[in-house]
């Protein structure tokens, strides 16, 4: 799984997930429950949307089209998470 979207909040993450799933790309919201720890955790990059490795390029293209205001991710920001 790879992170393809850093969400501002849980609603933002769910919108991105819904956009991807509407295009038949399985997506997972990671960190949704970490927002309860704000104050004790750094308050950024807590909530992300992840997709399978084979769907990363397609997911990034779809998200760029769906959210054109968001700055593009650079390659160093992408992280691989063991399956």
N, C-alpha and C positions, 0 to 999 in steps of 0.2 A: 504494500500500500504506500502511496505517496501523497503528500500534502499538495493540494492544488489551489487552496483558497484559505486565507487568513481572515476570519470574520471579525467584525466589530462587536457583535453580540450574538446571542443564540438565534434571534429572529433572522439576522443577516445570514447566518450559517444555514438555517433551515431553508431559506429562499434559494441559496446556491445549490443545496442538496436537491431540492425539488426541480430546479432547472435541469440538473444533470440526469436525474431519474426520468424526467419527461423525455429525454433523449436516449433512454435505455442504458444509461451508464450507472452502475451501482455506486452509491456514495455513502460515506459514513461520517457523521459529525463527531469529532473527537474533542474532549475537554469541556463539554457542556456542563458537567457537574462541578468543574473547577471554579466557576464564577462565585460559588459560595465562599471560596477562600480569599476573595479579593480583600486586600488589607494585609494579608499574610503572604500572598504570592505577587509576583510582578504582574501588573494589570495590563499586559499586552500579550498577544499571540497565545492566549489561552484556548480559544475556540478555533478549530480548523476543520476543513472539509477534506476528506481523503478519498482516493479512488484506487482501484487496482493498477499496478504498474503498467499493464498493457493499454490502459485507457487514458493515460496522463495527457498525451498530446491532444487528443480529441476533447477531453474535459477542459483543458486550458483554453482551447479555441472557443468552445461554447461559452465559457465564463467570460472571456474577453468581449464576446458579442453581447452577452446578457448584461454585463456590468462595465460599460465602456469608460466610466469615470474612475475606476480603480486603476492604480498604477500597475504596470506589468511586473510580474515576478522575475527575478533574475535567477539564473541556474543555481547559484550558491545557496539560495534560500530553500530550494527543494530538498526535502529530507526523505530518505527511505526508511520505512518502518517494517521490521520483520513480520511476516505473515503468521 
